[in-house]
Structures are given as structure tokens and as C-alpha cells.
């Protein structure tokens, strides 16, 4: 992995092999993000406008191939003082196996706006090994955690409009 860093307009840019990783929101391709997220198990049928609003209100670290096409994402929701929720982590199938998710998570965990936080949280179905490398583990006191979950909210919205 190439560990060179560059700062442009207070945004982080890092090269990783032939890929560029960046938290510059101007580089994000909302259409590409939507194309993946609408078929992801955690956000199936998510509307474009929701992806756009979520990106606008989060720190997004994108992975871009040599042509500049967005091929991956880590989205971070935070108050920048105490908490960060890691979500929408993906790498397109054709670009997996290159260490992009690990490299994007490395940027996330070391992001200057996210240092000194008391708690980081994420939910995953199948990437425990990746996140474990960054100190994530199962909830120590799951009985203290509560949630309101509406997993099929986007499917219901689609059905309601039909």
C-alpha cells in the first residue's frame, strides 16, 4: 500500500495502488453510490434523494479508480465530539481484493475531525474480520443498547407509491 498523503483544500487524499481515496465531497458520484446502495442488503431500494441527502450530511470517503470512477465508499455520521457511526461501506465487486475497504477504514479511523471520540459504532452482516482490525468488537453490554429498526422502509415507500 502506498502511504503517501496529500491535503487539498483541507480534504484528505491518499493513493492506494492505482486508486485514489478522498474525503472531498466534490468527488462523490451520487449516481454511482445510489446504483450500489439500492441493491445492498442494508438499503435495498433506497431512493436517490435519500442517498444524496445522507452524503451531504456525512463525511464520505470515496475510492476512485484510475479513470476517476467511484468504486467504493465509507460514510461516517458524527457529532465530531463524542460519537461516530460507520455505515454504507462497500467496494464494487470488480475492485474487491485490493485492500480498498481496509484503506478507506484506515482514513476514517485516523480522520482529523473524528479524533478523541468516546464511541464508534457500526452494524455488519459479514465483515467482522475487517472491522476487528480497527478495534471493533461485539457490544460489551448489549442489554443497554436499544434500537428502532425499520429494515424494509424503502421497499414500503416504493409499494406505497405504486
C-alpha positions in Angstrom: 0.0 0.0 0.0 1.3 3.4 -0.9 1.1 5.6 2.2 1.6 9.0 0.5 -0.8 11.7 1.7 -1.8 15.0 0.2 -4.0 17.7 1.6 -6.0 19.7 -0.8 -8.4 22.4 0.4 -8.5 20.6 3.9 -9.6 17.4 2.3 -7.6 14.2 2.6 -6.4 12.4 -0.5 -4.4 9.2 -0.4 -3.2 6.9 -3.2 -3.6 3.2 -2.8 -2.0 1.4 -5.7 -3.7 2.8 -8.8 -6.7 4.0 -6.8 -7.3 7.4 -5.1 -9.1 7.6 -1.8 -10.5 11.0 -0.8 -13.0 12.6 1.6 -13.6 15.6 -0.8 -17.4 15.8 -1.3 -16.9 17.3 -4.7 -15.6 14.0 -6.0 -18.6 11.9 -4.9 -20.7 10.3 -7.6 -24.1 10.1 -6.1 -25.5 8.2 -9.0 -22.8 5.5 -8.6 -23.4 5.4 -4.8 -27.1 5.0 -5.4 -26.6 2.3 -8.0 -24.8 0.2 -5.4 -26.8 1.1 -2.3 -30.2 0.4 -3.9 -29.2 -3.2 -4.2 -27.2 -3.6 -0.9 -28.8 -5.8 1.7 -28.9 -2.9 4.2 -30.5 -0.3 2.0 -32.4 -2.2 -0.8 -34.5 0.2 -2.9 -33.2 3.3 -1.2 -34.3 6.4 -3.1 -31.7 8.6 -4.9 -32.8 11.7 -2.9 -32.0 9.9 0.4 -28.6 8.8 -0.8 -27.9 12.4 -1.8 -29.1 13.9 1.5 -27.1 11.3 3.5 -23.9 12.0 1.6 -24.4 15.8 2.0 -24.7 15.4 5.8 -21.8 12.9 6.4 -18.1 12.6 5.9 -17.8 10.3 2.9 -14.5 8.6 1.9 -14.7 7.5 -1.7 -12.4 5.2 -3.6 -11.8 6.1 -7.2 -10.2 4.0 -10.0 -7.6 5.4 -12.4 -10.3 6.8 -14.7 -11.8 8.7 -11.7 -14.9 6.5 -11.4 -16.1 5.9 -7.9 -15.8 2.3 -6.9 -16.1 2.4 -3.1 -17.4 4.3 -0.1 -17.2 4.6 3.7 -19.8 7.0 5.1 -19.4 8.5 8.6 -22.1 10.1 10.7 -20.8 12.1 13.7 -21.2 14.9 16.1 -17.4 15.4 15.9 -17.2 15.4 19.7 -18.3 12.1 21.2 -19.7 9.6 18.6 -19.3 8.2 15.1 -21.5 5.7 13.2 -19.8 3.9 10.3 -22.1 2.9 7.5 -22.5 2.3 3.8 -19.1 0.6 3.5 -18.7 -1.0 0.1 -16.3 -1.7 -2.8 -17.7 -2.7 -6.2 -17.3 -6.4 -6.9 -14.8 -5.9 -9.7 -12.5 -3.9 -7.4 -12.5 -6.1 -4.3 -9.4 -7.9 -3.1 -7.3 -4.7 -3.5 -7.5 -3.7 0.2 -9.7 -0.7 -0.6 -12.2 -1.2 2.3 -9.3 -1.5 4.8 -7.5 1.6 3.3 -10.8 3.6 3.5 -11.4 2.5 7.1 -7.8 3.5 7.9 -8.5 7.0 6.7 -11.8 7.0 8.7 -10.3 5.9 12.0 -7.5 8.5 11.6 -9.6 11.3 10.2 -8.6 14.5 12.0 -12.3 15.5 12.6 -13.0 12.2 14.3 -10.3 12.0 16.9 -11.0 11.7 20.7 -14.5 10.3 20.2 -15.9 8.2 23.1 -17.7 5.7 20.9 -17.7 4.4 17.4 -20.5 2.1 16.2 -21.3 0.0 13.1 -23.6 -2.8 12.1 -22.4 -5.6 9.8 -23.6 -8.9 8.5 -20.4 -10.3 7.1 -17.3 -8.0 7.6 -16.4 -8.7 11.2 -12.8 -9.5 10.3 -12.3 -6.2 8.5 -13.7 -4.1 11.4 -12.0 -6.2 14.1 -8.7 -4.9 12.6 -9.7 -1.4 13.7 -10.7 -2.4 17.3 -14.4 -3.0 16.7 -15.9 -5.9 18.7 -19.3 -7.2 19.7 -21.2 -5.0 22.1 -19.9 -5.3 25.7 -23.3 -4.6 27.2 -25.9 -5.4 24.5 -28.7 -5.2 27.1 -28.0 -1.4 27.4 -28.5 -0.8 23.7 -31.9 -0.3 22.1 -33.0 0.4 18.6 -35.9 1.3 16.4 -35.3 -0.6 13.1 -37.4 -0.4 10.0 -35.4 -2.6 7.6 -37.8 -2.6 4.7 -38.6 1.2 4.9 -37.6 1.8 1.3 -39.5 -1.2 -0.1 -42.6 0.0 1.7 -42.2 3.5 0.3 -41.9 2.1 -3.2 -45.0 -0.1 -2.7 -47.0 2.9 -1.3 -46.1 5.0 -4.5 -47.3 2.2 -6.8 
